[in-house]
Amino acid sequence: MRKHGSEEIIDLQETTLEKDLGVHMDPELKFSQHLKRQVNKANRMLGLIRRSFDYLDCDTMKLMFAALVRPHLEFGNCVWAPYLEKDKNLIESVLGRATKVIGGLKDWSYEQRLKRVGLPSMVYRRLRGHMIETYKFTHCLYATQDRLFTVDKKSVTRGHSYKLLKPRVKTTLRQNFFTQRLSPLPTALSIHIVFEHAH
């Protein structure tokens, strides 16, 4: 390949993992390697928190997790959101470890610990984040000329006017693209949720 603006020839090297805007991508766009890297970062931060406190109560862990651990598990997840159960469980395991550190909660079930600490599951957090991004796209809050979502204008007589069309796709990769994951959700939501709780 010739370098732009010069006669120098550059040999391009084949790579199996590239980082772009903070997200590691492989040739198949599966993002499992990126997910493992982020989980490792989150676990290291969680270990640092554990070593820094002799005792962690619910309020302290909630603050520490939300500020220092969870961002590693959420940044850019509209792009790399997991669809394999093993990947989903891997992300959820970080929150599971965090809540077990709290004194007196080690033997509680995962759901009980989340309720006691006041933290939502990572699955819920991803869904909430995706819905917020969908709201921004459908209400033109992003300065982009290309529309990711297509509004179903034929079904405005029932429910609300932001029901989205879900195009047919054939590949597994396309089935798990952002718009494919989100398109059915606004259709099922009530008008109250779409316009008030999406803010």
N, C-alpha and C positions, 0 to 999 in steps of 0.2 A: 504494500500500500504506500502511495506517495504522500509525504507529509504536506499539509496544506501550506501553500505559499513558498515551497522550496522544492528542490530536486532530490531531497533526501528520501530514500526508500526505507520504510519501517516494516519489519516483519511482525504480523499479528500473531499472538500466542493464543492457543485454545485454552479456555478456562471453563470450569464446571460450577463456579460460584462467583457472582459479582455483587458488589454492594452499590446500591443507588438510592440516594435520599434516605439512608438509614435502613434500607430493607435489602437483605441478601436474597438473590434470585438464582435459581438453578435453571438449566436448559428446559426442564419440563414444567417450570412454574408451580412446583408443589409446595415450596416454602418450608418443608420439614426441617431443613438445615438451619434456616433462619430462626424458626421456632425454638429449636434446641439451644441455639446461641442466646436467645433472649431469656429463656428459662434459666440457663446457667447464670446469666448476669443477675437475674432476679433472686436466685438462690444464694448467690454470693453476697448480695446486699442484705438479704434476710439473715445470713450468718453473721454479718457485721453488726446488725442490730442486736442479735442475741448476745453477742460477746460484749456489747457496750452497756447492757442493762443487767443488773442482778435480778430484777423482777419486772415483769411486764404485765400491766393490767389491760383491760379491754380498750379503754380510751387511748392509752399510749400506743398500743399495737395498731389500732385503727388508723391513727394519725401517721405512724411510721410506714405502714403498708401502703396507704394511699399516696403518700408523698414520695417515697423512695423505692418501693418495690413494684407496685402496679404499673407505673409508666413504662417499665421495660416490657411488660406483657401486653400493652395496649397500643403503643406507637405504630401507626400505619396499619392497624389490623383490618381496616376495610379492604386493604390489598391482599393481606396474607391470612385472613381468617381461616382457621382450620376446619376441615370437613371430615377428617378421619377421626374416629373415636379415640385412638391412641394419642393423637395430638391434642385433642380437647382435654383428655384426662391429664396429660402432662402439664398443661397450663393450670388446670384446676388444682393440681397437686401442690403448687407453690402456695396458694391460699390455704390449702389444708395444713401445710407445715406451719404457716404463720399462726393460725388459730390454735394449733396444738401447743405452741410455746407459752401461751397465756396460762397463768397459774390456775389450777382447778378445772380446766376444760379438756385436758388430754384424753380422758375416757368418754367424752361426749361424742355423739354422732356429728358428722360434718355439717348437716343442716342445722342442728342445735347450736353448734359453735358459731355459725354464721349469724344466726338470729340473735344470739347473746352479744356478739361483738358489734352487730349492726352493719355488717359488710355484705353486699350482694355477691352472688356467684360471678365468676368470670364470664360464664355464658350469658347471664343477664346483662352484664356490662357491655359485652360486644353487641348484643341485640339493641340495647339502648343507643349506643354510639352509631350503629348503622342507621337507625331510625332518624337520628338527628341529622346525619349526613344526607339522607334521602329528602328530608324536609328542606334542607338548604338547596339541594339541586332542583327540586320541583318548584320552589318558590323563588328561583333565580337569585339566590344570595351569593352565588359564586360568579365571578366575572369570566364566563366561558361561553363560547358561541356554540359548542357542541352539547347536545342534550343526552345525558346518560339514560334517562327514563322517558318512556312514552306514555302520556296520559291517555286512558281509554275514554274518549269523548262520547262513545255510544252508550255509556252506562251512567250518565249523570242524573237520570231520573230517580235512581234509588241510592240512598246513602249519601255520599259526598262526591265532589268533583275531582278528587285526586286518586281515583282508582287507576292502577298502572297496568299496562299491558306486559305480559311476560312472553317474549318471543320464544319460539321453539328452537332448541339447540340439540346437537347430536353428541358432542364430546363431553366427557366428564369434566375436563378443564373448564369448558364454557359453562357447564351447569353450576359451577361453584364460583362464577364471576360475581362481582358485587351486585350488579343489577338483577341477576337471576336469583340470588339469595333473598333480595329485598322485595322484589315485585309483588309477591302474594300478600305481604303484610299490610300495606296501606289499604288494600282492598277489603281486608277482613276487619279493619278498625272502624270504630264509630266516628262520626263527624266531630264529636266532642274531643276525642283523643287526637285526631289528626290536627286540629287547629289550635288546641290549647296545650296539650301535653308534649307536643313536639318542640316547644321552645326550649 
